[in-house]
Amino acid sequence: MFPSRIFSAFFMAVFALALTACSGGKPESTVETFYEAAAKGDVEKATQQISFSSVPAAQMMAAKGKVQMIVGEMQARIQANDGLDSVETLESKINEEGKLATVRSKVKFKNGKEQTENHRLIKEDDSWKILLK
C-alpha cells in the first residue's frame, strides 16, 4: 500500500507541473508556444497566444487575418532555415502591476542561424498574450 501512495503522489505532482506548463503562467512560455505553433503552421494555436483585446470588433477579422499571414511568413522563414531548434529567453521583465511584460528571446534555427526578437505581452484572465504591434 505504501508504494501506491508514493506513486499517487508522484503522479499528482507530475500532473500539476504539466498543468502549470500549459497554463501560460510565464510570459516567456507564451512566446515559446507562439514560435512552436508558427513552426508547425498551427495558426489556431499561434492565434491563441495573441491579445485581441484592443482590436475593435469591426477590425477583428482583419487582425486575425494579419496574424494568419504573420504565422505563414514565420513558418516559411523557419523552414528556410531548416526548422526551429529552440527559443531561448534572454530577458523577461514584468511591470510592477504584473499586467505587462517584455520578453527578449533568441530564436535558434537548425541550420545554426539565430535571431533576437522582442515581444510585449499583456496578462488577460491569468494568461499572458502577445500584444499586436
Phi, psi and omega in degrees: 000323180301312179300327180291330176291319178296316178300315180298316180296318178298314180300316181295321179296316179295318179298315179297319178297319179296318178297318179297318181295328182272350188278353183071032184295339179237143180299326181293331178290329176294317179297315179299315180298320179299312181294319179297319178294318179298319180300326180272352184075021181275085184298320182299312180295318179297317180297327178295342181270359185256142175271127175248014186296331181265003182269122177299148183306323182293340182252005185299316182296319179294320180295317179292326175295322178297317179297318178300319179294317179299316180297318178298318178294318179296317179299317179297318179295319179296315179295323179294341179253027176067018176106169180272125177270307181196164173236114183252127177281122177269324181202140177219122181235133175246135182291170185301326179284345180076021184250338181234148180216155170235137180231126174252123185235151172254118179265119182252134179257161183291343178273005178096346179285159177208159177214153179257134181233146175243136180227143173254137182231158177229147179268123179232121178050050177065015176233144177273136179231143179282132178282136175289142180276000000 
